[in-house]
């Protein structure tokens, strides 16, 4: 079966992808490059893409998000990138209300992809509740409405301080990853002489596990080798 992907292996319609990395490890930049490839219909990090419109739900302010767009070449997307800021959401809204609003907006603008950066902040999870399996299930369940609407969903997380393998690296309960269809992690291998080297790992329901070693060269991730 050929899956209806937006970014090959990584973003697939009717699927939820979680993307995890340590703070400031480059996951936002990597996300920007993946979206740039899809919006502009070119391969990225060795993945094929298909044209798509993106609704990006960000926790960042205008200035920092503008810097992200500039860094990833997304300043001019010709209407293919819609932005929803967390500060625009009424504080009285509960998580289910927020998901319903995001879904309605995504359908209104004909989006193909919805990004939550970061999902715990958008879901208003208190740090002490992140490790609770019931809380994780309550957060992930409403995302099934987006999946049912044939959207590709990308939920971004910070990595736990202790790290871990791809199945349990994200901060909080493993129930977050258990409810997802595709798991992505980005790590800094600490390779001497290669400060901009990163390793992308993938584990999912659709493809065999994969590992890609990349270098950030002139603001672009270049695949160094591929295993998977």
N, C-alpha and C positions, 0 to 999 in steps of 0.2 A: 504494500500500500504506500502510495506517495502522499506524505503529509502536507497540508496546506501551510507551509512555513512562510514567515516574514523574513527571518534570518535563519538560514539553514541550521538545524539542530538546536538552535538557541531560543528562538521565538516562533511559536507555532500557534495558529488559530485554535481556539477552544482548549488552550493549555495555559497553566500557571507556571512561570519560571521564577525561582528565587535566585538572587545574586548576592553573594556574601563576600566581604573582604574587611580587613582591618581599616580603621579610620585613617584617611589620607593615603591609602594604599593604591589608589588609582581606579577604583570601581566606577566613580562618576565619569571619569574621562573615558574609560572603556565603554560604558553605557552610551556616552555621546557618540563614540565612533561607530558602534553597532547601529545606532539610529541614523547616523549620517549615511551609512551605507545603504540602508533601506530607503530613506527619503530620496536619495539621489541615485538609487538603483545601480550600485556597484558593489563588488565583492569586498569584504572587510575581514581582516584577521583569518583569511583563508575560507570564509563562509560565503556562499552565494546568498543573495538577497532578492526580495521582490518589493516593488514600490508600495509604500504604505503611508498612511497618515497617523500621526502620533498625538495622543493626549498625555502630556507630562505633568503629573501631580507632584509638585516640589515643596519642600519645607524651607527652601532658601529664600532670601530676600531678593529684590529686583537686581541690586548691584552684583551680588555674588552669582546669581543665575545668569546674568548677562555675560559675566566673565567666563562662565562655563560654556555658553553658546559660542563665544568668540574662540575659546580654546579648541573647540571641537568643530569649528567651521559651520556652525548652525545658525549664524546671524540671519541669513536669507534663505528661508526654506520654502518660499513661495506658497505660504499657507498650509504647508504639510505638517507643521508642528504647532499644536495648541498648548498653552500653558495654564495650569490652574494652581494657584498658590494656596498653601494651607491657611494663610492669613485671610483669604477671601471667604473661608468657610465659617458660618456663624458658630460661635463657641457652644451654643446650646445643642448643636447637632450631635447625635450619637453615631457610632460607627456605621450602623446599618443605614441611617439616613444619608451619611456621606457617600456610601457606596451607591445607593440609589441615585443620588444627585450626579455622581461621576458617570454612572451608566447612562443616564438621560442626556448628559452633555456629550458623551462620546457618540451616542447615536445621532444626536442633533448635528454634530460636525462631521459625521461619517468617518470616525476614527477606526483604525484597524488595530492599534496597540494602545494599551493604557499602562503607564509607568507610575508606581508609587515609590517615592524617594524621600524618606525611608518609610516602609510600611508601618513599623511600630509607632512612629511619630504621628502618622496620619490616623492610625487606629486609636490614638490617645492611650497607649498602654503605659502604665506606670512601671518604672524599672523593676520594682520588686515583684511585679506580676508577670514579667516576661517569661519566667521559667515555669509558669503554671500551665499544664497541658490543657485545662479547660478554657483558659483565656486564649491560648493559641488557636484552639478549635473555633472559638467564637469569632476570632479575627479572620480566619481563613474561609469559613463557611460562606459569608456573603460574597466573596470573590467568585464563587461558583456562578453567580448571576451574570458576571461579566463573561465568564467562560461559555455559559449557555447562549450568550448573544454573539458567539463566534469571534470574540475579541482575543487577541494575544495579551496576556497580562505579565508584566515584569515587576516583581516585588523586591525591593532592595533592602538589605539588612547589614548591620555591622557585625563583624566577627567577634566571638567571645574572646576574652583576654588570653585564655589558655589555648586558643586555637583548636585544632582537631582535624579529623579527616573531613571529606566533603559532606558526609552524611550527618555530621553533628557540629560543624564549624560555626554555624550562625548563633548569635547570642539569643538565649532564651530556650524555650522548650523545643525538643525534637519534633513535636507535633506540627510546627510550622513547616518543616521540610517534608514531613510525612504526608501532608495535604497537597504538596506541590507535585507537578508533573515532571519538571526539569529542575535540577539543582546545578548552579554555577558557583564556583569560588575563584577568587583571584588572590594569589599570594606572592609575596616577595621572597624569592629563594635565598637572598643574601649572597649571591654569587660574586666573588671577588672580581673587581674590574668591570662589573656590569651593573651599575647602580640603578639603571632603568629597566632591568629585566623583571618580567612577571610571568607567572605560570597560571594558566586558565585551565580549570578542570570542569568536566561535565559528567553528570550522571542523571539518567532520565528513563522514562518509560518508552521512548520512541527509537532511540539509537543506542549502540554500544557505548560504554564509557569512553571518554576521550581526554587527552591532555595536550595542551599547546603551550610551548615556550615562546615568549614574545619579547621584543625590545622596543621601547618607546624611542623612536628616532624622529627628530624634527616634528614632534607633536603627533606622530602617527605610530600605532602599534604595528610592528612588522613581525610576522611569524618566523621564528628562528628554526624550529623544527616541529614536527607533528607526530604524535603517537596516539592513534585511536581512530 
